Amino acid sequence: MPNPVDDLSDEQLEALPEGLRGEVRKNQEYRKENEALSSRAAAAEREAAFARAGVPDTPLVAQLAKTYEGENDPAAVRAYFEGLGVDLSGSGTGQDGPSDEELAAQRQVAQVGGEGGVGGEVRFEDAMRSTKNPEELMALIASAPEGATTRAIDGVPRRIGVPTIE
């Protein structure tokens, strides 16, 4: 619904009393902010519909997504992309291979020697400290080579790995 206050020229705005002029400017700022938030919400809703439809996040599909003008219904999105020949059979399941976090942890471990010493320029202890969350830390520990050890603060070698109860 158009608002006539938004269409005021600068000259018309200057002719208003100071208090009213300030309120009109605030109103205009709120409207712009509301429009921006509405736009972001619509984009998030669209992105969620694409994710629920299992649309892969690839450059080609991103370009094809720009042509989609339908509703943000996962079934409609899925039908559109299947009609374009995009393979949606395995996307979004998480079963396609290791996650990015698991791959990063494996790269870190690959740089660490079998005895927890220096391999490349990264020590296992440093790799552990560089993890960002408990899941990443556990993935790093779980991917340590069998029998790998590290030295604890007291200098005693400790086995690296997820503890097992026998």
C-alpha contacts under 8 A as a table, 3 or more apart, distances in Angstrom:
res1	aa1	res2	aa2	distance
2	P	6	D	8.00
3	N	6	D	5.60
3	N	7	D	7.27
4	P	7	D	5.27
4	P	8	L	7.00
5	V	8	L	5.55
5	V	24	V	7.00
5	V	28	Q	7.93
6	D	28	Q	6.23
8	L	12	Q	5.83
8	L	13	L	6.25
9	S	12	Q	5.16
9	S	13	L	6.18
10	D	13	L	4.98
10	D	14	E	6.13
11	E	14	E	5.13
11	E	15	A	6.36
12	Q	15	A	5.15
12	Q	16	L	6.82
13	L	16	L	5.45
13	L	21	R	6.10
14	E	17	P	7.76
14	E	21	R	7.14
16	L	20	L	6.35
16	L	21	R	5.61
17	P	20	L	5.43
17	P	21	R	5.99
18	E	21	R	5.04
18	E	22	G	6.28
19	G	22	G	5.30
19	G	23	E	6.45
20	L	23	E	5.05
20	L	24	V	6.16
21	R	24	V	5.14
21	R	25	R	6.27
22	G	25	R	5.17
22	G	26	K	6.21
23	E	26	K	5.04
23	E	27	N	6.08
24	V	27	N	4.97
24	V	28	Q	6.19
25	R	28	Q	5.02
25	R	29	E	6.20
26	K	29	E	5.04
26	K	30	Y	6.11
27	N	30	Y	5.10
27	N	31	R	6.17
28	Q	31	R	5.12
28	Q	32	K	6.28
29	E	32	K	5.15
29	E	33	E	6.11
30	Y	33	E	5.02
30	Y	34	N	5.96
31	R	34	N	5.00
31	R	35	E	6.13
32	K	35	E	5.10
32	K	36	A	6.22
33	E	36	A	5.10
33	E	37	L	6.17
34	N	37	L	5.09
34	N	38	S	6.02
35	E	38	S	5.05
35	E	39	S	6.10
36	A	39	S	5.08
36	A	40	R	6.23
37	L	40	R	5.04
37	L	41	A	6.07
38	S	41	A	5.05
38	S	42	A	6.16
39	S	42	A	5.15
39	S	43	A	6.24
40	R	43	A	5.05
40	R	44	A	6.14
41	A	44	A	5.06
41	A	45	E	6.12
42	A	45	E	5.04
42	A	46	R	6.15
43	A	46	R	5.06
43	A	47	E	6.11
44	A	47	E	5.00
44	A	48	A	6.08
45	E	48	A	5.10
45	E	49	A	6.22
45	E	72	N	6.92
46	R	49	A	5.12
46	R	50	F	6.31
46	R	72	N	5.43
47	E	50	F	5.13
47	E	51	A	6.21
48	A	51	A	5.01
48	A	52	R	6.07
49	A	52	R	5.14
49	A	53	A	6.09
49	A	72	N	5.43
49	A	73	D	5.89
49	A	74	P	4.91
49	A	77	V	7.23
50	F	53	A	5.07
50	F	54	G	6.46
50	F	55	V	5.50
50	F	72	N	7.77
50	F	74	P	6.31
50	F	77	V	6.43
50	F	78	R	7.77
51	A	54	G	5.15
51	A	55	V	5.76
51	A	56	P	7.70
51	A	92	G	7.22
52	R	55	V	7.66
52	R	74	P	5.80
53	A	74	P	4.50
53	A	75	A	6.46
53	A	77	V	6.31
53	A	78	R	5.21
54	G	78	R	7.32
54	G	88	L	6.05
54	G	91	S	5.37
54	G	92	G	5.07
54	G	93	T	7.93
55	V	61	V	7.69
55	V	78	R	7.24
55	V	81	F	7.71
55	V	88	L	6.14
55	V	91	S	6.49
55	V	92	G	7.29
56	P	61	V	6.92
56	P	88	L	7.19
56	P	91	S	5.56
56	P	92	G	6.90
57	D	61	V	6.60
57	D	62	A	6.77
58	T	61	V	5.30
58	T	62	A	6.06
59	P	62	A	4.99
59	P	63	Q	6.39
60	L	63	Q	5.28
60	L	64	L	6.37
61	V	64	L	4.87
61	V	65	A	5.93
61	V	86	V	7.84
62	A	65	A	5.01
62	A	66	K	6.72
63	Q	66	K	5.45
63	Q	67	T	7.39
64	L	67	T	5.48
64	L	68	Y	7.09
65	A	68	Y	5.28
66	K	69	E	8.00
68	Y	77	V	7.92
68	Y	80	Y	7.66
70	G	76	A	7.17
70	G	77	V	7.36
71	E	76	A	6.88
71	E	77	V	7.60
72	N	76	A	7.43
72	N	77	V	6.97
73	D	76	A	5.31
73	D	77	V	6.18
74	P	77	V	5.01
74	P	78	R	5.93
75	A	78	R	5.08
75	A	79	A	6.12
76	A	79	A	5.11
76	A	80	Y	6.16
77	V	80	Y	5.14
77	V	81	F	6.34
78	R	81	F	5.34
78	R	82	E	6.03
78	R	88	L	7.79
79	A	82	E	5.13
79	A	83	G	5.99
80	Y	83	G	5.09
80	Y	84	L	6.49
81	F	84	L	4.97
81	F	85	G	6.44
81	F	86	V	5.46
81	F	88	L	8.00
82	E	85	G	4.99
82	E	86	V	5.27
82	E	87	D	6.73
82	E	88	L	7.13
83	G	86	V	7.50
87	D	90	G	7.72
88	L	91	S	5.52
90	G	93	T	6.20
90	G	95	Q	7.78
90	G	96	D	6.98
91	S	94	G	7.47
91	S	96	D	7.72
93	T	96	D	7.19
94	G	97	G	7.04
94	G	99	S	7.58
95	Q	98	P	7.84
98	P	101	E	7.94
98	P	102	E	5.74
98	P	103	L	6.28
99	S	102	E	5.15
99	S	103	L	6.26
100	D	103	L	5.10
100	D	104	A	6.14
101	E	104	A	5.09
101	E	105	A	6.16
101	E	136	E	6.12
101	E	139	A	7.81
102	E	105	A	5.06
102	E	106	Q	6.11
102	E	136	E	7.17
102	E	139	A	6.05
102	E	140	L	7.45
103	L	106	Q	5.02
103	L	107	R	6.15
104	A	107	R	5.07
104	A	108	Q	6.24
105	A	108	Q	5.07
105	A	109	V	6.22
105	A	136	E	6.92
105	A	137	L	7.97
105	A	139	A	6.33
105	A	140	L	4.72
105	A	143	S	7.34
106	Q	109	V	5.08
106	Q	110	A	6.02
106	Q	140	L	6.68
106	Q	143	S	6.29
107	R	110	A	5.03
107	R	111	Q	6.53
108	Q	111	Q	5.36
108	Q	112	V	6.75
108	Q	122	V	7.52
108	Q	124	F	7.83
108	Q	127	A	6.21
108	Q	140	L	7.64
109	V	112	V	5.04
109	V	113	G	7.90
109	V	124	F	6.97
109	V	127	A	7.70
109	V	140	L	6.86
109	V	143	S	6.97
109	V	144	A	6.16
110	A	113	G	7.52
110	A	119	G	7.82
111	Q	118	V	7.84
111	Q	119	G	4.86
111	Q	120	G	5.43
111	Q	121	E	7.35
111	Q	122	V	6.19
111	Q	123	R	7.92
112	V	116	G	6.15
112	V	117	G	6.43
112	V	118	V	5.69
112	V	119	G	4.13
112	V	120	G	6.89
112	V	122	V	6.07
112	V	123	R	5.74
112	V	124	F	5.71
113	G	116	G	5.35
113	G	117	G	5.21
113	G	118	V	5.69
113	G	119	G	4.51
113	G	123	R	7.96
114	G	117	G	7.19
114	G	145	P	6.27
114	G	147	G	7.78
114	G	148	A	5.27
114	G	149	T	7.58
115	E	147	G	7.75
115	E	148	A	4.78
115	E	149	T	5.00
115	E	150	T	6.58
116	G	123	R	6.73
116	G	124	F	5.62
116	G	125	E	7.97
116	G	148	A	5.89
116	G	149	T	5.14
116	G	150	T	4.69
116	G	151	R	7.84
116	G	160	I	7.93
117	G	123	R	5.89
117	G	124	F	7.03
117	G	150	T	7.02
118	V	121	E	6.14
118	V	122	V	5.88
118	V	123	R	4.87
118	V	124	F	7.57
119	G	122	V	6.02
119	G	123	R	6.71
122	V	126	D	6.42
122	V	127	A	6.64
123	R	126	D	5.16
123	R	127	A	6.28
124	F	127	A	4.93
124	F	128	M	6.15
124	F	150	T	7.50
125	E	128	M	5.06
125	E	129	R	6.27
125	E	150	T	7.68
126	D	129	R	5.02
126	D	130	S	6.18
127	A	130	S	5.11
127	A	131	T	6.71
128	M	131	T	5.59
128	M	137	L	6.15
128	M	140	L	7.20
128	M	141	I	8.00
131	T	134	P	7.72
131	T	136	E	5.84
131	T	137	L	5.60
132	K	136	E	6.58
132	K	137	L	7.59
133	N	136	E	5.45
133	N	137	L	6.41
134	P	137	L	5.00
134	P	138	M	6.12
135	E	138	M	5.16
135	E	139	A	6.17
136	E	139	A	5.07
136	E	140	L	6.19
137	L	140	L	5.10
137	L	141	I	6.24
138	M	141	I	5.06
138	M	142	A	5.93
138	M	162	V	7.78
139	A	142	A	5.07
139	A	143	S	6.11
140	L	143	S	5.24
140	L	144	A	6.55
141	I	144	A	5.35
141	I	160	I	6.66
141	I	161	G	5.21
141	I	162	V	6.42
142	A	161	G	5.66
142	A	162	V	5.87
143	S	161	G	7.83
144	A	148	A	6.65
144	A	160	I	6.62
144	A	161	G	6.22
145	P	148	A	5.55
146	E	161	G	7.79
147	G	159	R	6.47
147	G	160	I	7.09
148	A	159	R	5.87
148	A	160	I	5.41
148	A	161	G	7.73
149	T	157	P	6.06
149	T	158	R	5.18
149	T	159	R	4.20
149	T	160	I	5.11
150	T	157	P	5.40
150	T	158	R	5.24
150	T	159	R	6.43
150	T	160	I	6.60
151	R	154	D	7.59
151	R	155	G	5.23
151	R	156	V	5.42
151	R	157	P	4.30
151	R	158	R	5.80
152	A	155	G	5.22
152	A	156	V	5.58
152	A	157	P	6.21
152	A	158	R	6.36
153	I	156	V	7.54
